[in-house]
Amino acid sequence: MSIIVAYIIGAVLAFIATVLACVLIMPKKRLEEFKENKFLVWIHNIINFKSLLIEKILKVLYVFFTAACIFTGFFMLFSKMGYRTSAAPMGLLLMILGPVVVRLLFEAGMLFVINTKNVVEINNKMGDATEDDPNIL
């Protein structure tokens, strides 16, 4: 099969899946029908951005990179760089500072996610108050 044919078939199937999702899963009225099927409720919430996947992905990546720093640093303790040069100091540094740097970077990323969740929560609590009061921007 040619790569162009694969692209065309993939695009056509993606278009069909999008139409089906927009008609069968995305409308709010369909959520009542999905109450018994937790998977469909989860899909509905994901498609309508009621839950953020990036939060879960960031948490998993944080654990992965922290473990990678610790394990890589540990094995660097017993390895050599070049001829007779030990990698132990770099391994120790990676084991100590690596998880700290990873934590700081992922906390910075999580700030955006937490801020978004808080804004959505505030918006949901306010409801239609912004439409009733013209003084609220």
Secondary structure, DSSP 8 states (H G I E B T S, - for coil): --HHHHHHHHHHHHHHHHHHHHHHTSSGGGTTTTTT-HHHHHHHHHHTTSS-HHHHHHHHHHHHHHHHHHHHHHHHTT-EETTTEE-HHHHHHHHHHHHHHHHHHHHHHHHHHHHHHHHHHHHHHHTTHHHH-TT--
